[in-house]
Structures are given as structure tokens and as C-alpha cells.
Amino acid sequence: MSSLTIRNLRKSFGSVEVLKGIDIEAKAGEFIALVGPSGCGKSTLLAMIAGLESVSEGEIRIGDRLVNSVAPKDRDIAMVFQSYALYPTMTVRENITFGMESRGVPRPQRDEAVKRVAALLQIEPLLGRKPGQLSGGQRQRVAMGRALVRDPKLFLFDEPLSNLDAKLRVDMRSEIKKLHHRVGKTTIYVTHDQVEAMTLASRIAVMHQGQVQQFDEPQAVYDRPANMFVAGFMGSPAMNFIQTEVGTDTDGRPAVSFKAAGGGTATLALHNGIAGQISTRNVILGIRPEHIFRYSPELKAAKPSIAKVEAPVEMVEPTGAETIGFMRFGDLEVVGRFDPDEAPRMGETITLGVDMSHACLFDPITKNLI
Amino acid sequence: MTDATIAAVHDREAAIAGRRHLASRTIIYALLTFFALIYLAPLVILVFNSFREQPEIAQNGLIAFPRSFQLSAWADAWSTYCIGGTCEGMRRNFLNSLWMAVPATVLSTALGALNGYVLSKWRFRGSETLFTLMLLGVFMPGQIALMPWAFILGKLGLTNSTYGLILVHVIQGISFTTLFCRNYYVSIPDDLIKAARIDGAGFWRIFRKIILPLSPPILIVTVIWQFTGIWNEYLFGVVFTSGREQPITAALVALTASGTNVRAYDVMSAAVLIGALPPLLVYFFGGKYFVRGLTQGAIK
């Protein structure tokens, strides 16, 4: 059973179309992340699901009910805002019970619900305070409490962590994940942070320019991005894109070649199978930084899909856990993630191993995955 | 050694700057005091005269330091002095003004808050245009509306009545109160309204539970502004009412033209002060909120 169905949803503001036919379906209990750069329409989409924006075309169903023109309060949803939107003149307790009070829930039941949620989020000591007397993290908890106190069909989160500092964001992220695990409600979570999307979601909808570019499980989105936009957006540092020509290597196997640093040509043999699907002469080779490493014969022996290429190292950035290396491939700069123990040194010409089994090939015209 | 010389140079410069600062401060405060005295002089003279005895005023002149003391002028002005044939003092007109200014202030403020709420948080097609049109009222002098009001009050049968004046002041005041409230409410985050809508609150519940509790700063400003404006208003009062129905501003003028031979400056002074007292009191008690409210912008 699906708890949220969006079909061919469109939204225009005047002559500007901000959503151009969105199709998303969330199964009961799923955690869907809507991710994309700012201006991609993800927040508008969430506002439409909440009923705060009208629908220009298409349909939104919550459960089996068509809710296109149902008022927000009658959609059986709860929402956490980026700004938290806590009512400044009310105490935390009043903030949490405001919704129930509006709906005429009797007092004993309200008190019971507040007690339950306060325990769940560990905010009991804050119940008597006003939002102005809370820290950012505490406000965030209260905002979640206000959503959790009801038992809605759908939870909507609009970039709830983006106002927190880095450490707190990571803490709250895992807390949201635990919470979702415990509560098990269908959740739609808007974020521009691809790490949040990857860590939290059961499925990710990557949005760009008013369209869903890919809607799939996190690992699938990461490993097999539908197009170059998704490939570039998901993952940090971003995937390397190399313009290549299709051909064969010295052993006669299908391969891609590109201009190497010294002016010569570097050739990378393709992983089995994929060559048959290439219909163009040129393809764009996409390689994630973690699939580039220092070459060694032992590695090659263990993993035959590894191809070898030489490149001068232009810069290294140690981050502690790993060292990011910037190498020159012709006119391109290619980024690799190295184990600090075998990190390249600046100025060195390194022999790199590239794991071609993880390589993605993109059509240079359509930018889509081959 | 070098340190000492540098320090010495700086000390001298600092001393010069300090003297200059002191001089400019002195000039500023002298000027401010001077103008404050000019501004306060009429009030001081009135207060003095209201406690001086009439013969002494006649003898020493209107502007003089008091040599006598009496309280009777205040009592006379309040309840027995004769204006235009009736000898009831200012009491009735004072109550007229009160009975006009209080409801008109409350109503125009309430309507302004409601308008501001709609125009900032429930925008509709054309709401900005509507707001701009309402703003025209802020810049329109009251005289322009005099004839139309005469016509309307005549039709409604509200001439020479405090109710008529209440109506006039409520309508005339809506432009200002709407402007104040709308601009204040714009700074309340829209997310609060959205959250409340999802929480199941409707138009009125959001207004009562979320907007109004955030409103005291601007409501105090609006109330002070409206009350002083309506209380001090003269033109509509003198044109649309007469005699016993006049508000105190209009009656004060009748006082000077009441035609008796001897001018009772002591009673007149007391009467004028009675007329000026309510706005003064409002300012004394609410003034600090007024200044704070005008400068207060966003709500965090």
C-alpha cells in the first residue's frame, strides 16, 4: 500500500513553471528524501503536499484519498519547518498541544500525548519555557515534538537541520533516523545536503529544474546515477568526468582513451559487457574519487577490472581520515581519495589504478547514463 | 624611550580631542535646553495662571511669576463656568470627548489590526493595490472629507451627535492603523501561519492565538497615536456638533468667544489644561512603549 502518490504534478507561478510533471510514490513507512540544489522546486513540492501551495495540474493522494484541494489541517500531516516556526508567545507545552487544542482534543488526552512525546525527545525539563529561551538544538527537538505529538499519516520535513551547527546536525541526523525507525511513519524529507539524503532515506528523489532526475534507493542513486547531473550532485568530492573516445586497447579489448598529461594518450580498458551498449564514438567517463588509488600489481591481481594510468599530482589535501589528491589528466583535474599511508606527494607522477568496474559512462549528447 | 615619546604625543592629541568633544557636547546641550524651554514655556505659563487669582493676573499681566494661589479656577472650569449660556463648565464636553475618543480609538485600532493581518498574512489578488489605496488616506487632509462627511452624517441622522464623530474618526483613522499594523505584521514569519494552518487553526484562531499575542508593541503605538489624534481633533468637532454635544477642543474655543466682559484667564487656563490632560497622561504612561514600538522591527 502506498501512503503518498504524486502523479504528473505541475506548478506554475504566472508563466514560470517550477514543477514540470513530478511522479513520486511512497510506500507505507518509507523515508523519502527530496534532494536537489536550491531552486529545484523541492520545497514547493513539499508545500504542495502539505496543502500550503495550490496544485496547478496533476494529483496528490495521501493514502487513497485525493487531497488536491483539501485544506492543510484536513490532510492528516505534520510538518517540521526549517525555521522551526515555534509560536514565540507560547510555552513549549502550549506549542506542542496547540494542534490538538485546535482540533478539540480533551485536556487529559493532550497531557498524556505531551508526556509521551516529551519523554521520547527528552524535552521534559523544557516544557515550561518559551522558544526564545531555547538553544537551536532544543528548538529543533520541540519542532519535532510538535509534529510527533499527533499521529499523522505523513511527516513532512523541510530542511530541518540546516540551521544547526555541524556537530549538532550530525547528532540530530542520527536521532531523526532512530526516531523514524521507532515511529515507522511515512516521511518526506527535503534537503539540499546529499549526505543527509544518503544517510536517512530509504529512497531518494533527486530533483533539478523542476523535474525528478532519479528516484531510487540511495546506493543505486550513488552507484548508477541516471545522468550527469545526479552523478555530479551526489557524492563529495564530486564524480570525475572525463571526455573519452571509444576504441580498443593494445590487447584488443574495448577501451576508452583520452589525452594524458604529457601529451600522449591514456587508454582504460572497459569492464566486460558495457562496451556492447555504446553506440557513440565518444563517451563521458565518470569515476568517483574513491575508485582512483595508487596502483600496485597485488591490487591488479586481486581485481582484474583495475586499469592503470599515470598522472602528475598537482595538489594534496589531507583531511585526516583520508587524503584528497588532485591529479592532471590532459586539461582536466581529476580528484582521488587516498589512504593517508599511500597518499601521493605534490609534484610526484603517480601510477594510478582506476577501478573500471565502478565506472559510469554517459552519452555526451543526452548526458544520460549508458 | 621611544615608547614614552609616542605616548606623550598621543596623550596630547587625546587631550585636544577630549576638549573638543566636551565643547561640542556643551553647545549641543545648551541648544537643546534653550529650545526645550521655549517649547515648555506656554505650558508653564498655563499651569501658573490656572493657580493664580484673576485680579493678580490682571494686575501683573498674563506672563508673570505667581504671587497668589487658588484652586477654585479648576473647580469652576470643571463644573460651573458659563459657556454660551449654559453654566456647566467643561465637564460635559470633557465627557463627550472621552466618550468619543475611547470607542473611536478602540474600534479603529481593532479594524487596523484586522486589516493589517489580512493584508500581510492572507494576501489575495489585488491586496497590494488595496493597501496602496488605503495608504492614500494617510496623506489626505481631513478638510477634503468635510463635505462628504456632512452629507453622510446628514443621511444617517448622526449630525450633532457623538456617535457621528465616532464614525468619522474610526473611518478616518483606519488608514493609519492599517499602515502601522500591516507593516508590523509583515515582519512576523509566514512559517508561523503555515504551521498553525497545519495545526488546524483557522483565520480567527491564528489571529487570536498567534498574531494578537505578538501585537502589544504595535497596538500601544496605534492606541496612543489614535487617542491623541482623536482627542485633539478640532475641525470635525466644531463643524458637526454644537453646544452641549461639542467635544472639549471645540468647547474651548467657545470659551474665548463667550462674550463676557471680563476675561477669566485663570479659569480659561484651567479649562485648557483639563482639555490637554488626557493625551498628556497617555503619553506619560505609554510614551516609552511608543518610542520602543516605533523603532521595533522584526520579531525573533
Interface residues (C-beta under 8 A of the other chain):
Chain A: A47 A50 G51 L52 A71 P72 K73 I77 A78 M79 F81 Q82 S83 A85 Y87 P88 T89 M90 F98 G99 S102 R103 G132 R146
Chain B: P189 D191 L192 K194 A195 A196 R197 I198 D199 G200 A201 R205 K209 I210 P213 L214 I299 K300
